[in-house]
Amino acid sequence: MKPRIALIAHDKKKDDIVTLAAEYVDFLRGCNLMATGTTGGRLANELGLTIERKHSGPFGGDLQIGAELVMGHIDAVIFLRDPMTPQPHEPDINALVRACDVHNVACATNVATAHLVLSQLRQAVRK
Ligand SMILES: O=C(CO)COP(=O)(O)O
């Protein structure tokens, strides 16, 4: 079965998520991808990935992805948060990360962990 991966990045981390996704683009093309609105737009436009785009994060996109996760529709979350900038929708961000912990879904919140998660998933698909 195709891995189902959610991709999210705060504004100052969007270049990082595009760079990260570019490194795994062949693998990601074979996944079912979901993203918050602006992140998904960049990944689609710049890498040609097919992604189900939810609302932008501050408008409920994190919550929409959280709801999908709670329903068992997501295998891993790559969520490059910006720890240096306050976000207006901090409760939504915390809700999504908490839902990952409640449901034991892998959640990478920085690039180093994202590499570990993506390379492991890619390896599992190759087997
Ligand atoms: O704010 C976000 C996550 O909390 C990301 O939303 P966008 O991808 O729409 O910028």
The ligand as an SDF file (V2000), in Angstrom:
LIG
                    3D

 10  9  0  0  0  0  0  0  0  0999 V2000
    0.3990   27.2410    9.1460 O   0  0  0  0  0  0  0  0  0  0  0  0
    0.7270   26.1440    8.7610 C   0  0  0  0  0  0  0  0  0  0  0  0
    0.8620   25.0380    9.7100 C   0  0  0  0  0  0  0  0  0  0  0  0
    0.5560   25.3690   11.0180 O   0  0  0  0  0  0  0  0  0  0  0  0
    0.9930   25.8760    7.3450 C   0  0  0  0  0  0  0  0  0  0  0  0
   -0.0400   26.3680    6.5410 O   0  0  0  0  0  0  0  0  0  0  0  0
    0.2520   26.7620    5.0430 P   0  0  0  0  0  0  0  0  0  0  0  0
    0.9050   25.5950    4.3800 O   0  0  0  0  0  0  0  0  0  0  0  0
   -1.0730   27.0560    4.4260 O   0  0  0  0  0  0  0  0  0  0  0  0
    1.1560   27.9610    5.0950 O   0  0  0  0  0  0  0  0  0  0  0  0
  1  2  2  0
  2  3  1  0
  2  5  1  0
  3  4  1  0
  5  6  1  0
  6  7  1  0
  7  8  2  0
  7  9  1  0
  7 10  1  0
M  END
$$$$
